[in-house]
Amino acid sequence: MKTKKTNKEILIKGVKKMLLSALFMFLGPTFFYIATTNNEKPLYIPIFIISIIICVFAIFFAFKGIKTILDSMFYKN
């Protein structure tokens, strides 16, 4: 009878993706706040666009990280 074990290599990849997502979760709103408090500055629009892109990456990496972690736990041979 086979016992199910967590694949540690895939788990580490998932945790790395979650850490990257956490970084983006802090950077995105920070840039968004900087952009919205400086409406009269010439770099308002580029910083605003960058903040939205960073927030999208945070969501993307969070889902990819959770999926990778779940794949490491429920991997079928």
MODELLER restraints for C-alpha pairs under 7 A, 6 or more apart:
rsr = mdl.restraints
at = mdl.atoms
rsr.add(forms.Gaussian(group=physical.xy_distance, feature=features.Distance(at['CA:5:A'], at['CA:73:A']), mean=6.93, stdev=0.5))
rsr.add(forms.Gaussian(group=physical.xy_distance, feature=features.Distance(at['CA:6:A'], at['CA:72:A']), mean=5.52, stdev=0.5))
rsr.add(forms.Gaussian(group=physical.xy_distance, feature=features.Distance(at['CA:6:A'], at['CA:73:A']), mean=4.63, stdev=0.5))
rsr.add(forms.Gaussian(group=physical.xy_distance, feature=features.Distance(at['CA:7:A'], at['CA:72:A']), mean=4.95, stdev=0.5))
rsr.add(forms.Gaussian(group=physical.xy_distance, feature=features.Distance(at['CA:7:A'], at['CA:73:A']), mean=6.63, stdev=0.5))
rsr.add(forms.Gaussian(group=physical.xy_distance, feature=features.Distance(at['CA:10:A'], at['CA:68:A']), mean=6.68, stdev=0.5))
rsr.add(forms.Gaussian(group=physical.xy_distance, feature=features.Distance(at['CA:10:A'], at['CA:69:A']), mean=6.98, stdev=0.5))
rsr.add(forms.Gaussian(group=physical.xy_distance, feature=features.Distance(at['CA:10:A'], at['CA:72:A']), mean=5.32, stdev=0.5))
rsr.add(forms.Gaussian(group=physical.xy_distance, feature=features.Distance(at['CA:11:A'], at['CA:68:A']), mean=6.84, stdev=0.5))
rsr.add(forms.Gaussian(group=physical.xy_distance, feature=features.Distance(at['CA:11:A'], at['CA:69:A']), mean=5.15, stdev=0.5))
rsr.add(forms.Gaussian(group=physical.xy_distance, feature=features.Distance(at['CA:11:A'], at['CA:72:A']), mean=5.35, stdev=0.5))
rsr.add(forms.Gaussian(group=physical.xy_distance, feature=features.Distance(at['CA:14:A'], at['CA:65:A']), mean=4.47, stdev=0.5))
rsr.add(forms.Gaussian(group=physical.xy_distance, feature=features.Distance(at['CA:14:A'], at['CA:66:A']), mean=6.70, stdev=0.5))
rsr.add(forms.Gaussian(group=physical.xy_distance, feature=features.Distance(at['CA:14:A'], at['CA:68:A']), mean=4.87, stdev=0.5))
rsr.add(forms.Gaussian(group=physical.xy_distance, feature=features.Distance(at['CA:14:A'], at['CA:69:A']), mean=4.96, stdev=0.5))
rsr.add(forms.Gaussian(group=physical.xy_distance, feature=features.Distance(at['CA:15:A'], at['CA:65:A']), mean=6.48, stdev=0.5))
rsr.add(forms.Gaussian(group=physical.xy_distance, feature=features.Distance(at['CA:17:A'], at['CA:61:A']), mean=5.82, stdev=0.5))
rsr.add(forms.Gaussian(group=physical.xy_distance, feature=features.Distance(at['CA:17:A'], at['CA:62:A']), mean=7.00, stdev=0.5))
rsr.add(forms.Gaussian(group=physical.xy_distance, feature=features.Distance(at['CA:17:A'], at['CA:65:A']), mean=4.87, stdev=0.5))
rsr.add(forms.Gaussian(group=physical.xy_distance, feature=features.Distance(at['CA:18:A'], at['CA:61:A']), mean=6.52, stdev=0.5))
rsr.add(forms.Gaussian(group=physical.xy_distance, feature=features.Distance(at['CA:18:A'], at['CA:62:A']), mean=5.59, stdev=0.5))
rsr.add(forms.Gaussian(group=physical.xy_distance, feature=features.Distance(at['CA:18:A'], at['CA:65:A']), mean=5.09, stdev=0.5))
rsr.add(forms.Gaussian(group=physical.xy_distance, feature=features.Distance(at['CA:21:A'], at['CA:58:A']), mean=4.55, stdev=0.5))
rsr.add(forms.Gaussian(group=physical.xy_distance, feature=features.Distance(at['CA:21:A'], at['CA:61:A']), mean=5.13, stdev=0.5))
rsr.add(forms.Gaussian(group=physical.xy_distance, feature=features.Distance(at['CA:21:A'], at['CA:62:A']), mean=5.39, stdev=0.5))
rsr.add(forms.Gaussian(group=physical.xy_distance, feature=features.Distance(at['CA:22:A'], at['CA:58:A']), mean=6.99, stdev=0.5))
rsr.add(forms.Gaussian(group=physical.xy_distance, feature=features.Distance(at['CA:24:A'], at['CA:54:A']), mean=5.97, stdev=0.5))
rsr.add(forms.Gaussian(group=physical.xy_distance, feature=features.Distance(at['CA:24:A'], at['CA:55:A']), mean=6.54, stdev=0.5))
rsr.add(forms.Gaussian(group=physical.xy_distance, feature=features.Distance(at['CA:24:A'], at['CA:57:A']), mean=6.92, stdev=0.5))
rsr.add(forms.Gaussian(group=physical.xy_distance, feature=features.Distance(at['CA:24:A'], at['CA:58:A']), mean=4.95, stdev=0.5))
rsr.add(forms.Gaussian(group=physical.xy_distance, feature=features.Distance(at['CA:25:A'], at['CA:55:A']), mean=6.47, stdev=0.5))
rsr.add(forms.Gaussian(group=physical.xy_distance, feature=features.Distance(at['CA:25:A'], at['CA:58:A']), mean=5.48, stdev=0.5))
rsr.add(forms.Gaussian(group=physical.xy_distance, feature=features.Distance(at['CA:28:A'], at['CA:51:A']), mean=4.74, stdev=0.5))
rsr.add(forms.Gaussian(group=physical.xy_distance, feature=features.Distance(at['CA:28:A'], at['CA:52:A']), mean=6.75, stdev=0.5))
rsr.add(forms.Gaussian(group=physical.xy_distance, feature=features.Distance(at['CA:28:A'], at['CA:54:A']), mean=5.00, stdev=0.5))
rsr.add(forms.Gaussian(group=physical.xy_distance, feature=features.Distance(at['CA:28:A'], at['CA:55:A']), mean=4.92, stdev=0.5))
rsr.add(forms.Gaussian(group=physical.xy_distance, feature=features.Distance(at['CA:29:A'], at['CA:51:A']), mean=6.76, stdev=0.5))
rsr.add(forms.Gaussian(group=physical.xy_distance, feature=features.Distance(at['CA:31:A'], at['CA:47:A']), mean=6.55, stdev=0.5))
rsr.add(forms.Gaussian(group=physical.xy_distance, feature=features.Distance(at['CA:31:A'], at['CA:51:A']), mean=5.17, stdev=0.5))
rsr.add(forms.Gaussian(group=physical.xy_distance, feature=features.Distance(at['CA:32:A'], at['CA:48:A']), mean=5.81, stdev=0.5))
rsr.add(forms.Gaussian(group=physical.xy_distance, feature=features.Distance(at['CA:32:A'], at['CA:51:A']), mean=5.18, stdev=0.5))
rsr.add(forms.Gaussian(group=physical.xy_distance, feature=features.Distance(at['CA:35:A'], at['CA:44:A']), mean=5.24, stdev=0.5))
rsr.add(forms.Gaussian(group=physical.xy_distance, feature=features.Distance(at['CA:35:A'], at['CA:47:A']), mean=5.64, stdev=0.5))
rsr.add(forms.Gaussian(group=physical.xy_distance, feature=features.Distance(at['CA:35:A'], at['CA:48:A']), mean=5.29, stdev=0.5))
rsr.add(forms.Gaussian(group=physical.xy_distance, feature=features.Distance(at['CA:38:A'], at['CA:44:A']), mean=6.40, stdev=0.5))
